[in-house]
Amino acid sequence: MGMAAGTGLVSMGALRAGIAATGNMPSPVPELSGNRFGLRIGEATVNFTGKPRRAVLTNGSLPAPVLRWREGERVTIDVTNTLAEDTSIHWHGLILPSSQDGVPHISEGFPGIRPGETFTYQFDVVQNGTYWYHSHSGFQEQIGHYGAIVIEPREPDPVSYDREHVIVLSDWTDEDPQHVFHTLKKNAEYYNFNQRTTGDLLDEIQAKGVAATWRDRAMWNRMRMTDRDISDVTGYTYTFLMNGAAPAGGWTGLFKPGEKVRLRIINAAAMTIFDLRIPGLDMKVVASDGQYIEPVSVEEFRIGVAETYDVVVEPKADTAYCVFAQAIDRSGFARGTLTPDPALAVEPPPLDPRPVLTHGDMGMGGAHAGHDMGGMDHSSHDMGQMDHSAHQMSSTDHSGHNMSGNDHPGHPSPVTRHPSPSPGDAGMGSDAEIVHADTEYGPGIDMRAEEPMMRLDDPGVGLRNNGRRVLTYADLRHLGPSPDPREPSREIQLHLTGNMHRYMWSMDGIAFADAEPLEFRLGERLRVTLVNDTMMNHPIHLHGMWSDLETGDGERIPRKHTVIVQPGSKLSYLVTADAPGPWAYHCHLLYHMPGMFRKVVVA
């Protein structure tokens, strides 16, 4: 059920019936189909918490209308901006020309959509599956500028189902997003109410003893870090939404007992990673980021910001089921109801215990949590040298950064800094030495992972050993042979870096404003190895090209457009650089994006 506002907003394209639902929200999320669409971006007042607040809506809807396309057709979308500020639409995960990708002053020839203007996107649909679209201007994505895309396949669908529902997860704050960002810059732990208490200390002493507890606490204190640092922005300010419905009412989707129901699940949140399950129902995961995978049956999966998963469930009982998506830090949840009867209701399960980071989450020479931290380098924890809190990083519209003429002596490009004459077999991942550049030492960095491990079979903090079958990246196998079986000709090692206390985020210790573009050679097959030198999960999105995740199986390499890099870990993926032009490459956590961002140029 979506939030609808305003009147007289007309769209081209055939209007389909929305998701069948009941509840407190005034209308279902509209769906538009066809090959020509009109989208109007405007301002409206919404109320999720009892307080009216400003939102950015598309055709008067939050989320924006579901767009249904067909593989092989050419679509035309006229986007009219009625805001008093620039806007844009990025078609997340779609393979299209750079000029149509929708990132202001990164995408070729695209300055953004000025107030009062209409921009026409037009491109061929060359794929099928579940994707989404959102603004790449300022913080508009946080306040409603996002929606789902469903692309029907040209060939017979390999997934069998009787009914489907689109589920869009998101997070809403009554605060101005600019205020949220500036608050984090002043106090990065402002929204984190999951700090240690005296009771926690006593429990730890009882479990481990005084000496071990003292050593553990002293270690964290010396690093000026907390093992409860799971999410930057939490349920203290966030209301978690499912198809625009707050948990008090929730979204409702219908089924008939015995039907196979396909759920197309999209995480359109600004900052929240969700763990999703449907108590009483197994979920057969059939697609990841729009790409079919060999089906795998699970009870729960983690969905990073910007990821999508398609699952099939088969509810046989004449009862209601709760679709339960709890935030990774357990500070709240979004929920919906699958039911054969709108009159039936179901209570959500209790939140899981709040996760606690372990030594292993700091990247210390072990495949899983619980390993010693001896390899972590914290020499840069003297952070009194510089204060960057006043730097203006308040927009993800990158119009102010001319990257074409920057001169950065001493800031070598990762392409030349980490060459690999023999990158290794496709699908096997990187075994290259971890190299920290000089730029990773200084006030902008408070941690470096010296022995990060591939942890593809690790479900992540908060999901380990919880008694449920949890999806991991190691479970993902492409349905059919790997689309590009070539071995990489070279390797790039890129570090995800930051200083949590100062809320500074970067790649290789260099913020976007000071970074040179990454250069990919047109037609090459290369390996990108991401090393997470922070204690936060980072969902990393490469525009315009697939990220073929290396899981140890070269025959069935899964294709992703967004990958979660766990704290203190590394992972590798292969990229076929077949998309000429400039592209964005960034962490999809909205308030990390201003710094943890690169421009990629394929030529």
C-alpha positions as CSV (number, residue, x, y, z in Angstrom):
1,M,0.0,0.0,0.0
2,G,1.5,3.3,-1.0
3,M,1.1,6.8,0.1
4,A,-0.8,8.8,-2.5
5,A,-1.0,12.6,-2.4
6,G,-2.2,15.3,-4.7
7,T,-4.7,15.2,-7.5
8,G,-4.7,15.7,-11.2
9,L,-1.4,13.9,-11.8
10,V,-1.7,12.0,-15.1
11,S,0.7,9.4,-16.5
12,M,1.0,8.0,-19.9
13,G,1.1,4.2,-20.1
14,A,-1.6,1.6,-19.3
15,L,-2.5,1.7,-15.6
16,R,-2.7,-1.7,-14.0
17,A,-4.5,-2.7,-10.9
18,G,-2.2,-2.2,-7.9
19,I,-1.4,-4.7,-5.2
20,A,-4.6,-6.0,-3.6
21,A,-4.5,-4.7,0.0
22,T,-6.3,-3.3,2.9
23,G,-5.1,-1.3,5.8
24,N,-4.7,2.3,6.9
25,M,-3.1,3.7,3.8
26,P,-5.3,5.4,1.3
27,S,-4.3,3.6,-1.9
28,P,-2.2,0.8,-3.4
29,V,1.0,1.5,-5.3
30,P,0.0,2.3,-8.9
31,E,1.4,0.3,-11.7
32,L,2.1,1.6,-15.2
33,S,2.8,-0.6,-18.2
34,G,3.6,0.0,-21.9
35,N,6.5,1.6,-23.6
36,R,5.8,5.3,-23.1
37,F,5.5,6.9,-19.7
38,G,5.0,10.3,-18.1
39,L,6.4,10.8,-14.7
40,R,5.9,14.1,-12.7
41,I,8.3,14.7,-9.8
42,G,6.6,17.0,-7.2
43,E,6.5,18.0,-3.6
44,A,3.7,16.9,-1.2
45,T,2.9,16.6,2.4
46,V,2.8,13.1,3.9
47,N,2.2,11.8,7.5
48,F,3.7,8.5,8.7
49,T,4.1,9.4,12.4
50,G,1.4,11.9,13.3
51,K,3.4,14.8,12.0
52,P,3.0,16.2,8.5
53,R,6.2,16.3,6.6
54,R,7.6,17.3,3.1
55,A,8.1,14.4,0.7
56,V,9.2,14.1,-3.0
57,L,6.6,12.0,-4.8
58,T,6.3,10.7,-8.3
59,N,2.9,11.1,-9.9
60,G,1.6,11.7,-6.3
61,S,2.7,8.3,-5.1
62,L,5.2,7.1,-2.4
63,P,6.8,4.7,-3.5
64,A,6.7,5.9,-7.1
65,P,4.6,3.8,-9.5
66,V,5.7,0.4,-10.5
67,L,6.9,0.5,-14.1
68,R,6.3,-2.7,-16.1
69,W,8.3,-3.1,-19.3
70,R,9.1,-6.0,-21.6
71,E,12.5,-7.2,-22.6
72,G,13.4,-6.3,-26.2
73,E,11.2,-3.2,-26.4
74,R,12.3,0.5,-26.5
75,V,10.9,2.6,-23.7
76,T,10.4,6.4,-23.6
77,I,10.0,8.1,-20.2
78,D,9.2,11.8,-20.0
79,V,10.2,13.1,-16.6
80,T,8.8,16.5,-15.6
81,N,10.3,18.4,-12.6
82,T,7.8,20.5,-10.7
83,L,10.2,20.9,-7.7
84,A,12.0,24.1,-6.9
85,E,15.3,22.2,-7.1
86,D,17.0,20.0,-9.7
87,T,16.1,16.3,-9.8
88,S,17.0,13.2,-11.7
89,I,16.2,9.5,-12.2
90,H,18.7,6.7,-12.2
91,W,17.6,3.4,-13.5
92,H,19.3,1.2,-11.0
93,G,20.8,-2.0,-12.4
94,L,19.8,-1.4,-16.0
95,I,22.2,-1.8,-18.9
96,L,21.8,1.3,-21.0
97,P,23.9,4.2,-22.6
98,S,25.7,6.4,-20.2
99,S,23.7,9.4,-21.4
100,Q,20.5,7.7,-20.0
101,D,21.9,6.6,-16.7
102,G,20.7,9.7,-14.8
103,V,23.5,10.8,-12.6
104,P,24.0,14.6,-12.9
105,H,27.4,15.6,-14.2
106,I,28.6,12.1,-14.3
107,S,26.4,10.5,-16.9
108,E,27.4,11.7,-20.4
109,G,25.8,15.0,-21.3
110,F,23.3,14.9,-18.3
111,P,23.2,18.0,-16.1
112,G,20.1,16.9,-14.2
113,I,16.5,18.1,-14.7
114,R,16.0,21.8,-13.9
115,P,12.9,23.1,-12.2
116,G,10.0,23.3,-14.7
117,E,11.8,21.3,-17.3
118,T,11.1,17.9,-18.8
119,F,13.8,15.4,-19.7
120,T,13.1,12.4,-22.0
121,Y,14.8,9.2,-21.3
122,Q,14.8,6.7,-24.1
123,F,16.6,3.3,-24.3
124,D,16.2,-0.3,-25.4
125,V,15.3,-2.8,-22.6
126,V,18.0,-5.5,-23.0
127,Q,17.3,-7.5,-19.8
128,N,14.5,-8.8,-17.6
129,G,13.9,-9.1,-13.9
130,T,13.3,-6.9,-10.8
131,Y,15.0,-3.5,-10.6
132,W,14.2,0.0,-9.3
133,Y,14.6,3.7,-10.0
134,H,15.5,6.6,-7.7
135,S,16.8,10.1,-7.6
136,H,20.5,10.8,-7.8
137,S,20.1,14.4,-6.8
138,G,20.7,15.6,-3.2
139,F,18.9,13.5,-0.6
140,Q,15.6,13.2,-2.5
141,E,15.8,9.4,-2.3
142,Q,15.4,9.6,1.5
143,I,12.1,11.4,1.3
144,G,10.3,9.3,-1.3
145,H,11.8,9.6,-4.7
146,Y,12.1,5.8,-5.6
147,G,10.0,3.1,-7.2
148,A,10.1,-0.4,-8.6
149,I,10.7,-1.7,-12.1
150,V,9.5,-5.1,-13.3
151,I,10.7,-6.3,-16.8
152,E,8.9,-9.2,-18.3
153,P,11.2,-11.7,-20.1
154,R,11.1,-12.1,-23.9
155,E,11.5,-15.9,-23.6
156,P,9.4,-18.1,-21.3
157,D,10.1,-17.3,-17.7
158,P,12.1,-20.1,-15.9
159,V,10.2,-19.3,-12.7
160,S,6.8,-20.9,-12.2
161,Y,4.3,-18.9,-10.2
162,D,0.6,-18.1,-10.0
163,R,0.6,-14.7,-8.5
164,E,3.2,-12.0,-7.7
165,H,3.6,-9.0,-5.4
166,V,6.2,-6.3,-5.5
167,I,7.6,-5.3,-2.1
168,V,9.6,-2.1,-1.7
169,L,11.4,-1.6,1.6
170,S,12.5,1.8,2.7
171,D,13.2,4.1,5.7
172,W,11.5,7.4,6.5
173,T,12.6,10.2,8.8
174,D,10.6,13.2,9.9
175,E,13.9,15.1,10.0
176,D,15.2,17.0,7.0
177,P,17.8,14.7,5.5
178,Q,20.3,17.6,5.4
179,H,19.9,17.8,9.2
180,V,20.5,14.1,9.6
181,F,23.7,14.4,7.6
182,H,25.0,17.4,9.5
183,T,24.1,15.7,12.8
184,L,26.2,12.6,11.8
185,K,29.1,14.9,10.9
186,K,28.9,16.5,14.4
187,N,28.3,13.2,16.3
188,A,28.4,10.0,14.4
189,E,26.8,8.0,17.2
190,Y,23.9,10.4,17.8
191,Y,21.3,7.9,16.5
192,N,22.8,4.9,18.1
193,F,21.0,4.1,21.4
194,N,22.4,0.5,21.4
195,Q,25.4,1.4,23.6
196,R,26.7,-0.8,26.4
197,T,25.1,-0.5,29.9
198,T,26.1,-1.6,33.4
199,G,23.9,-4.6,32.9
200,D,25.8,-5.6,29.8
201,L,29.1,-5.3,31.7
202,L,27.9,-7.5,34.5
203,D,26.6,-10.1,32.0
204,E,30.0,-10.1,30.3
205,I,31.9,-10.5,33.5
206,Q,29.7,-13.4,34.5
207,A,30.3,-15.1,31.1
208,K,34.0,-14.4,30.6
209,G,35.4,-13.3,33.9
210,V,36.8,-10.0,35.1
211,A,40.2,-10.2,33.4
212,A,39.0,-11.1,29.9
213,T,36.2,-8.5,30.1
214,W,38.7,-5.9,31.2
215,R,41.1,-6.7,28.3
216,D,38.2,-6.7,25.8
217,R,36.8,-3.4,27.0
218,A,40.3,-1.8,27.1
219,M,40.9,-2.8,23.5
220,W,37.7,-1.2,22.2
221,N,38.3,1.9,24.3
222,R,41.9,2.3,23.0
223,M,40.5,2.1,19.4
224,R,37.8,4.6,20.3
225,M,35.3,2.2,18.8
226,T,32.2,0.4,19.9
227,D,31.1,-3.1,19.2
228,R,27.5,-1.9,19.0
229,D,28.2,0.3,15.9
230,I,25.9,-1.5,13.5
231,S,24.0,1.3,11.8
232,D,24.6,5.0,11.5
233,V,20.9,6.0,11.4
234,T,18.5,3.9,13.4
235,G,14.9,3.5,14.4
236,Y,15.4,6.4,16.8
237,T,14.5,8.6,13.8
238,Y,13.5,6.1,11.2
239,T,10.0,4.6,10.5
240,F,10.5,1.5,8.3
241,L,8.1,1.2,5.4
242,M,6.9,-1.6,3.3
243,N,5.3,-0.3,0.1
244,G,4.8,3.0,1.8
245,A,3.0,1.5,4.8
246,A,4.3,2.0,8.3
247,P,4.5,-1.0,10.7
248,A,1.3,0.1,12.6
249,G,-0.8,-0.8,9.6
250,G,1.5,-2.7,7.3
251,W,1.1,-3.8,3.7
252,T,-1.2,-6.6,2.8
253,G,-1.0,-9.0,-0.2
254,L,-3.5,-11.6,-1.1
255,F,-3.1,-15.3,-2.1
256,K,-5.1,-18.4,-2.4
257,P,-3.9,-21.4,-0.5
258,G,-1.8,-23.7,-2.7
259,E,-0.7,-20.9,-5.0
260,K,2.9,-20.2,-5.8
261,V,3.5,-16.6,-5.0
262,R,6.4,-14.7,-6.4
263,L,7.6,-11.8,-4.2
264,R,9.9,-9.2,-5.9
265,I,11.7,-7.6,-3.0
266,I,13.6,-4.3,-3.4
267,N,15.5,-2.5,-0.7
268,A,15.0,1.2,-1.6
269,A,16.1,2.4,1.8
270,A,18.6,5.3,2.2
271,M,20.6,3.7,5.0
272,T,19.0,0.5,6.3
273,I,20.0,-3.1,5.6
274,F,17.1,-5.5,6.3
275,D,16.9,-9.1,7.3
276,L,13.7,-10.6,5.9
277,R,11.8,-13.7,6.8
278,I,8.2,-15.0,6.7
279,P,7.7,-17.1,9.8
280,G,6.1,-20.4,8.8
281,L,7.1,-20.2,5.2
282,D,10.2,-21.3,3.4
283,M,11.4,-19.0,0.6
284,K,12.8,-20.3,-2.6
285,V,15.3,-17.6,-3.8
286,V,15.1,-17.6,-7.7
287,A,16.8,-14.3,-8.6
288,S,19.3,-11.8,-7.2
289,D,19.5,-8.3,-8.6
290,G,17.2,-9.2,-11.5
291,Q,19.3,-12.2,-12.6
292,Y,18.1,-15.8,-12.3
293,I,20.0,-18.1,-10.0
294,E,19.8,-21.8,-9.3
295,P,16.9,-21.9,-6.8
296,V,17.9,-22.1,-3.1
297,S,15.5,-22.7,-0.2
298,V,16.1,-20.5,2.9
299,E,14.2,-19.2,5.9
300,E,15.8,-15.7,5.9
301,F,18.1,-13.5,3.9
302,R,19.9,-10.2,4.3
303,I,19.1,-7.6,1.6
304,G,21.5,-4.7,1.4
305,V,20.5,-1.2,0.4
306,A,19.8,-1.2,-3.4
307,E,19.8,-5.0,-3.7
308,T,16.8,-7.0,-5.1
309,Y,15.7,-10.6,-4.5
310,D,12.9,-12.6,-6.1
311,V,11.5,-15.4,-3.9
312,V,8.7,-17.9,-4.4
313,V,6.6,-19.0,-1.5
314,E,3.8,-21.6,-1.4
315,P,1.4,-20.9,1.5
316,K,-0.8,-23.9,1.8
317,A,-2.7,-23.0,5.0
318,D,-5.8,-20.9,5.1
319,T,-4.0,-18.4,7.4
320,A,-2.1,-15.1,7.4
321,Y,1.7,-14.9,7.4
322,C,3.8,-12.0,8.4
323,V,6.4,-10.6,6.0
324,F,8.9,-9.4,8.5
325,A,11.9,-7.2,7.6
326,Q,13.9,-6.2,10.6
327,A,16.7,-3.6,10.5
328,I,20.2,-5.0,10.8
329,D,20.6,-3.2,14.1
330,R,17.2,-4.5,15.4
331,S,16.0,-0.9,16.1
332,G,12.8,-1.5,14.2
333,F,11.1,-3.3,11.4
334,A,8.9,-3.1,8.3
335,R,6.1,-5.5,8.0
336,G,3.4,-6.8,5.7
337,T,0.8,-9.6,5.7
338,L,0.3,-12.4,3.2
339,T,-3.2,-13.5,3.6
340,P,-6.1,-15.3,1.8
341,D,-8.6,-13.1,3.6
342,P,-8.1,-9.3,4.2
343,A,-9.9,-9.8,7.5
344,L,-7.2,-12.1,8.8
345,A,-4.3,-10.5,10.8
346,V,-1.0,-11.8,12.2
347,E,1.3,-10.3,14.8
348,P,4.9,-9.8,13.9
349,P,7.5,-11.8,15.7
350,P,9.7,-10.2,18.3
351,L,12.9,-8.5,17.1
352,D,16.0,-10.6,17.4
353,P,18.7,-9.6,20.0
354,R,20.7,-6.6,19.0
355,P,23.9,-7.7,17.2
356,V,27.4,-7.2,18.7
357,L,30.5,-6.9,16.6
358,T,33.2,-9.4,17.3
359,H,37.0,-9.4,16.7
360,G,36.3,-11.3,13.5
361,D,34.2,-8.5,12.2
362,M,37.3,-6.3,12.3
363,G,38.9,-8.4,9.6
364,M,41.4,-10.3,11.6
365,G,42.7,-13.3,9.7
366,G,39.8,-15.7,9.9
367,A,36.9,-16.6,7.7
368,H,34.4,-16.0,10.4
369,A,33.8,-13.9,13.5
370,G,35.5,-14.7,16.8
371,H,39.1,-14.6,15.6
372,D,41.9,-12.6,17.3
373,M,42.3,-8.9,16.3
374,G,46.1,-9.0,16.2
375,G,46.3,-8.1,12.5
376,M,44.3,-4.9,12.7
377,D,46.3,-1.7,12.3
378,H,44.9,1.2,14.3
379,S,48.0,3.4,14.2
380,S,46.0,6.3,12.8
381,H,43.8,6.7,15.8
382,D,45.4,9.9,16.8
383,M,42.8,11.9,15.3
384,G,43.6,15.3,16.7
385,Q,45.5,16.6,13.7
386,M,42.7,17.9,11.5
387,D,39.0,18.6,11.7
388,H,37.1,18.0,8.5
389,S,33.6,18.2,10.0
390,A,32.9,21.5,8.3
391,H,33.5,20.1,4.8
392,Q,30.5,20.5,2.6
393,M,29.4,17.0,1.5
394,S,25.7,17.5,1.7
395,S,24.6,16.4,-1.7
396,T,24.8,13.4,-3.9
397,D,24.3,15.6,-6.9
398,H,27.8,15.7,-8.2
399,S,27.4,18.7,-10.3
400,G,30.1,20.7,-8.4
401,H,32.9,18.3,-9.1
402,N,34.8,18.7,-12.3
403,M,36.9,15.6,-12.4
404,S,38.4,16.0,-15.8
405,G,41.3,18.2,-14.9
406,N,42.3,17.3,-11.4
407,D,45.9,17.0,-10.6
408,H,46.7,14.7,-7.7
409,P,50.4,14.1,-7.3
410,G,50.8,11.5,-4.5
411,H,47.3,10.2,-5.0
412,P,48.0,7.4,-7.5
413,S,45.1,5.7,-9.2
414,P,44.2,2.2,-8.0
415,V,44.4,1.0,-11.6
416,T,48.2,1.6,-11.7
417,R,48.8,1.2,-8.0
418,H,47.7,-2.4,-7.7
419,P,48.6,-4.1,-11.0
420,S,48.3,-7.9,-11.2
421,P,50.3,-9.7,-13.9
422,S,48.5,-13.0,-13.2
423,P,45.0,-12.3,-11.7
424,G,44.0,-16.0,-11.6
425,D,41.1,-18.1,-12.7
426,A,37.7,-16.5,-13.2
427,G,35.3,-17.2,-10.3
428,M,38.0,-18.0,-7.8
429,G,38.6,-14.6,-6.4
430,S,41.7,-12.7,-5.6
431,D,44.7,-13.9,-3.6
432,A,46.7,-10.8,-4.3
433,E,48.6,-9.2,-1.4
434,I,46.7,-6.5,0.5
435,V,48.3,-3.2,-0.1
436,H,47.6,0.0,1.8
437,A,48.6,3.2,0.0
438,D,50.0,6.2,1.7
439,T,46.6,7.9,1.3
440,E,45.2,5.4,3.8
441,Y,47.2,7.0,6.6
442,G,45.9,10.2,8.1
443,P,43.0,11.8,9.9
444,G,40.4,10.5,7.4
445,I,41.2,6.9,8.3
446,D,40.6,5.3,11.7
447,M,41.1,1.6,10.8
448,R,42.8,-0.7,8.3
449,A,42.2,-4.4,7.8
450,E,45.6,-6.1,7.5
451,E,44.3,-9.7,7.0
452,P,40.8,-9.4,5.5
453,M,39.2,-12.7,4.4
454,M,36.7,-13.7,1.8
455,R,33.6,-14.4,3.9
456,L,31.0,-15.3,1.2
457,D,29.6,-18.2,3.3
458,D,29.2,-15.9,6.4
459,P,25.6,-14.6,6.7
460,G,26.9,-11.6,8.7
461,V,26.6,-10.1,12.1
462,G,23.3,-10.8,13.7
463,L,22.5,-13.8,11.5
464,R,25.1,-16.3,12.5
465,N,23.9,-19.4,14.3
466,N,20.4,-18.1,14.8
467,G,18.7,-21.4,14.2
468,R,17.4,-20.5,10.8
469,R,18.6,-21.3,7.3
470,V,20.1,-18.0,6.1
471,L,21.1,-17.2,2.5
472,T,24.8,-16.3,1.9
473,Y,26.5,-15.1,-1.2
474,A,28.2,-18.5,-1.4
475,D,24.7,-19.9,-2.2
476,L,24.3,-17.8,-5.4
477,R,24.9,-19.7,-8.6
478,H,24.0,-18.2,-12.0
479,L,21.2,-20.1,-13.7
480,G,23.1,-21.5,-16.7
481,P,26.8,-21.0,-17.7
482,S,28.6,-17.8,-16.7
483,P,27.8,-15.2,-19.4
484,D,31.4,-14.2,-19.8
485,P,33.8,-17.1,-18.9
486,R,37.0,-15.2,-19.7
487,E,39.7,-14.9,-17.1
488,P,40.6,-11.4,-16.0
489,S,43.5,-9.7,-17.6
490,R,44.3,-7.5,-14.7
491,E,43.1,-6.7,-11.1
492,I,42.2,-3.5,-9.3
493,Q,42.3,-3.5,-5.5
494,L,40.1,-0.8,-4.0
495,H,39.8,0.0,-0.3
496,L,36.6,1.2,1.4
497,T,37.9,3.6,4.0
498,G,36.6,6.1,6.6
499,N,36.8,7.7,10.0
500,M,33.6,6.9,11.9
501,H,34.0,9.5,14.6
502,R,34.4,12.3,12.1
503,Y,31.9,10.7,9.7
504,M,34.4,10.9,6.8
505,W,34.0,8.2,4.1
506,S,36.3,7.6,1.1
507,M,37.9,5.0,-1.2
508,D,41.6,4.4,-0.7
509,G,41.5,7.2,1.8
510,I,40.6,9.7,-0.9
511,A,37.1,11.4,-0.8
512,F,35.3,11.8,-4.1
513,A,36.0,15.5,-4.4
514,D,39.8,14.8,-4.5
515,A,39.8,11.6,-6.5
516,E,40.9,10.8,-10.1
517,P,38.6,8.7,-12.2
518,L,39.1,5.0,-12.4
519,E,39.9,3.9,-16.0
520,F,38.6,0.7,-17.5
521,R,39.7,-0.4,-21.0
522,L,36.8,-0.9,-23.4
523,G,36.2,-4.7,-23.9
524,E,38.5,-5.9,-21.2
525,R,37.7,-8.4,-18.5
526,L,39.0,-7.2,-15.2
527,R,38.8,-8.2,-11.5
528,V,37.9,-5.7,-8.9
529,T,38.8,-6.6,-5.3
530,L,37.1,-4.5,-2.6
531,V,38.7,-4.4,0.8
532,N,36.5,-3.1,3.6
533,D,38.8,-1.3,6.1
534,T,35.9,-0.2,8.2
535,M,33.6,-1.8,10.7
536,M,30.5,-1.0,8.7
537,N,28.7,-3.0,6.0
538,H,29.0,-1.2,2.6
539,P,26.7,-2.0,-0.3
540,I,28.7,-1.0,-3.4
541,H,27.1,-0.3,-6.7
542,L,28.8,-0.1,-10.1
543,H,26.7,1.7,-12.7
544,G,26.3,0.5,-16.3
545,M,28.0,-2.9,-16.0
546,W,27.5,-6.2,-14.1
547,S,29.6,-7.1,-11.1
548,D,30.1,-10.9,-11.6
549,L,30.6,-12.0,-8.0
550,E,33.4,-14.6,-7.5
551,T,32.1,-17.4,-5.2
552,G,34.6,-20.1,-6.1
553,D,32.6,-21.6,-9.0
554,G,33.8,-20.4,-12.4
555,E,31.0,-22.2,-14.2
556,R,28.1,-20.4,-12.5
557,I,29.3,-16.9,-11.6
558,P,26.3,-14.9,-10.3
559,R,25.7,-11.4,-11.7
560,K,25.0,-8.6,-9.3
561,H,24.6,-4.8,-9.6
562,T,25.2,-4.2,-5.8
563,V,27.3,-6.2,-3.4
564,I,27.5,-6.0,0.4
565,V,31.1,-5.9,1.6
566,Q,31.1,-7.0,5.2
567,P,33.2,-5.3,7.9
568,G,36.9,-6.1,7.8
569,S,36.4,-8.4,4.8
570,K,37.2,-8.5,1.1
571,L,35.5,-9.8,-2.0
572,S,36.1,-9.9,-5.7
573,Y,34.0,-9.6,-8.8
574,L,34.7,-9.6,-12.5
575,V,33.6,-6.8,-14.8
576,T,33.2,-6.9,-18.5
577,A,33.9,-3.3,-19.5
578,D,31.6,-3.2,-22.5
579,A,29.8,0.1,-21.7
580,P,31.7,3.1,-23.1
581,G,31.5,6.4,-21.3
582,P,31.5,7.8,-17.7
583,W,29.8,5.9,-14.9
584,A,29.2,6.3,-11.2
585,Y,30.6,3.8,-8.7
586,H,29.8,4.2,-5.0
587,C,28.6,3.0,-1.6
588,H,24.8,3.1,-1.7
589,L,24.4,4.2,1.9
590,L,23.1,7.6,1.1
591,Y,25.1,9.5,3.8
592,H,28.3,7.6,2.9
593,M,27.9,8.4,-0.8
594,P,29.3,11.9,-0.9
595,G,32.8,10.6,0.0
596,M,32.8,6.9,-0.9
597,F,32.3,7.5,-4.6
598,R,34.3,7.3,-7.8
599,K,33.8,8.1,-11.4
600,V,34.6,5.3,-13.8
601,V,35.5,6.0,-17.4
602,V,35.3,3.2,-19.9
603,A,37.3,4.0,-23.1
